[in-house]
Amino acid sequence: MNEDAGNSSDLKCLLDAARGAGATRAIVTSTSSIRVDPRVRLKCMIPRCPSYGRNLMCPPNLPAVKEFEEALARYSRVVMIQVEAAPATGGSITRPEVHQGALRLHRAVSAVEKKAFEMGFVLAAGLIGGACRLCDTCVAADDGKACRHPFEARPSMEGMGIDVIRTVRELGLDAEFPAGNRAVWTGCVLVH
C-alpha cells in the first residue's frame, strides 16, 4: 500500500481522474463527513424499493449497516463524485437522460477507484448512488447467477446505510431531491 497515501498530489490525481471521467463535481474530504443512518437502509424495505432483492448491488445482498460502519472507520478519506444529468432540450428531464447520468456516475466511480488502486490505494472502494443500472435486468432476479459486470458494478451508497442527502448538503454539494428539471447523481470512492 502507498505509504504516502493521502498527500495532496495523490488526492489531486484522483480529482483529475473523476473530472476526466465526466464528473461534474468532485471533492476530497474526511470519511468522518459520511453520515450513516440505519433508517436509510430501512427505506430500501419500507416502502419496498423495486431493486430490493432484485439487484446484486442492493439490499439484502449487501453487508449489514454495522459491518459497513466498521469498514468505513478504517478509511480516512473519501472522494465525493457528482454527475449532473440535464435535459438536452430544456423542459423536464427524461428517463433515458436520467439513466445516462447514472451510467456516467458508474464510469466516474470506476475510473477513480482504478486510479486509486494504481496509485497504491489497494483497498479503495467505490460506491454509487441508487441501484446499479448496468443491466436492464440484474441476474439477482435469476436465482443466484454471477454478476455480468463484476469489475464495474458497485454497491448503492443508500443500501450501505449512507444518508446521501444529509452528507452532500453538509458538504455544500448539490442535493436536488427530488429531481426537478435535472438529476444529480452522487457516488464516492473510499481511500485509506
C-alpha positions in Angstrom: 0.0 0.0 0.0 1.2 3.5 -0.7 2.9 4.8 2.4 2.4 8.4 1.3 -1.3 7.8 0.5 -3.3 10.8 1.2 -0.9 13.5 0.3 -2.3 16.4 -1.7 -0.8 15.4 -5.1 -2.3 11.9 -4.8 -5.7 13.4 -4.0 -5.5 15.9 -6.8 -4.8 13.0 -9.2 -8.0 11.3 -8.0 -10.0 14.5 -8.5 -8.5 14.8 -12.0 -9.5 11.2 -12.8 -13.1 12.0 -11.7 -13.3 15.1 -13.8 -11.7 13.3 -16.8 -14.3 10.5 -16.5 -17.2 13.0 -16.7 -17.8 14.1 -13.1 -19.5 17.5 -12.8 -18.1 18.0 -9.3 -15.5 16.1 -7.2 -14.1 16.9 -3.8 -11.9 15.0 -1.3 -13.0 15.1 2.4 -12.6 13.1 5.5 -14.6 9.9 5.9 -16.0 11.5 9.1 -18.1 13.6 6.7 -20.1 10.4 5.6 -23.4 10.2 7.5 -24.5 6.7 8.1 -28.0 6.1 9.4 -29.7 2.7 9.6 -33.0 4.3 8.7 -31.7 4.9 5.2 -31.4 1.1 4.7 -34.8 0.7 6.2 -36.2 2.9 3.4 -34.9 0.3 1.0 -37.5 -2.0 2.6 -40.3 0.4 3.6 -41.8 1.1 1.2 -40.0 -1.7 -0.7 -37.7 -0.4 -3.4 -38.2 -2.2 -6.7 -34.4 -3.1 -6.6 -34.7 -4.7 -3.1 -33.7 -8.4 -3.6 -33.6 -7.9 -7.3 -30.2 -6.3 -7.7 -26.9 -7.7 -6.5 -25.7 -4.2 -5.5 -28.7 -3.5 -3.3 -30.0 -5.0 0.0 -30.4 -7.7 1.1 -27.3 -8.6 -1.0 -25.0 -6.1 0.8 -23.2 -6.2 4.2 -25.2 -5.1 7.2 -25.0 -1.3 8.0 -22.9 -2.1 11.1 -20.4 -4.1 9.0 -20.1 -1.1 6.6 -19.6 1.3 9.5 -16.7 -0.9 10.8 -15.1 -0.9 7.4 -15.7 2.9 6.9 -13.9 3.6 10.1 -10.8 2.0 8.6 -10.7 4.6 5.8 -9.5 8.2 6.2 -10.5 10.0 3.0 -13.4 9.9 0.5 -13.6 11.3 -3.0 -17.2 12.5 -3.4 -18.2 12.5 -7.0 -21.3 14.1 -8.6 -22.6 13.8 -12.1 -25.4 16.0 -13.4 -27.9 15.0 -16.0 -29.9 17.7 -17.6 -32.5 17.7 -20.4 -31.0 18.1 -23.8 -33.7 20.4 -25.0 -35.0 22.3 -21.9 -38.1 21.2 -20.0 -38.2 18.2 -17.8 -35.5 15.5 -17.8 -36.4 12.3 -19.4 -36.0 8.8 -18.1 -33.2 8.0 -20.7 -31.3 11.1 -19.7 -31.5 10.1 -16.0 -30.3 6.6 -17.0 -27.4 8.1 -18.9 -26.4 10.2 -15.9 -26.4 7.1 -13.7 -24.1 5.3 -16.2 -21.8 8.3 -16.3 -21.6 8.1 -12.5 -20.7 4.4 -12.8 -17.8 5.2 -15.2 -16.5 8.1 -13.0 -16.6 6.0 -9.8 -14.9 3.1 -11.6 -12.2 5.4 -13.1 -11.4 7.0 -9.7 -11.3 3.6 -8.0 -9.0 2.2 -10.7 -6.7 5.2 -10.5 -6.6 5.0 -6.7 -5.7 1.3 -6.9 -2.9 2.0 -9.5 -1.5 4.7 -7.1 -1.2 2.2 -4.2 -4.6 2.6 -2.5 -5.3 -1.1 -3.0 -8.3 -1.1 -0.7 -10.1 1.7 -2.4 -13.8 1.1 -2.6 -16.3 2.8 -4.9 -20.0 3.2 -4.2 -22.7 4.6 -6.4 -25.9 6.5 -5.8 -29.1 4.5 -6.3 -29.3 1.0 -7.8 -26.8 -0.4 -10.2 -28.1 0.2 -13.8 -25.5 -1.6 -15.8 -28.0 -4.2 -16.9 -31.7 -3.9 -17.8 -32.4 -6.8 -15.5 -29.9 -7.9 -12.8 -29.0 -11.5 -12.6 -30.1 -11.4 -8.9 -33.6 -11.8 -10.3 -32.4 -15.1 -11.9 -31.6 -17.1 -8.7 -28.0 -16.6 -7.8 -26.2 -16.2 -11.1 -22.9 -14.3 -11.0 -22.8 -10.6 -11.9 -22.2 -9.8 -15.6 -20.1 -6.8 -14.8 -18.2 -7.6 -11.6 -15.4 -5.0 -12.2 -17.9 -2.2 -12.9 -20.9 -2.9 -10.7 -20.7 -1.1 -7.3 -23.0 -1.1 -4.3 -25.6 1.5 -3.6 -24.5 4.2 -1.1 -28.0 4.2 0.3 -28.0 0.4 0.5 -25.0 0.6 2.7 -26.8 3.0 5.0 -25.3 6.3 3.9 -27.6 9.3 4.2 -26.5 10.7 0.9 -28.8 13.8 1.1 -27.6 14.8 4.5 -23.9 14.1 3.6 -23.9 16.2 0.4 -25.8 19.0 2.0 -23.4 19.2 4.9 -20.5 19.2 2.4 -22.1 22.0 0.4 -22.6 19.8 -2.6 -25.6 19.7 -4.9 -28.5 17.9 -3.3 -31.6 18.5 -5.5 -34.1 15.9 -4.3 -36.5 15.0 -5.6 -35.1 15.8 -9.0 -36.7 18.7 -10.9 -35.6 19.5 -14.4 -32.2 17.8 -13.8 -30.9 14.9 -11.9 -27.7 14.9 -9.8 -26.1 11.5 -9.1 -23.7 11.2 -6.2 -21.1 8.4 -5.7 -17.9 8.1 -3.7 -14.6 6.3 -3.5 -13.2 5.5 -0.1 -9.4 5.6 0.2 -7.0 4.9 3.1 
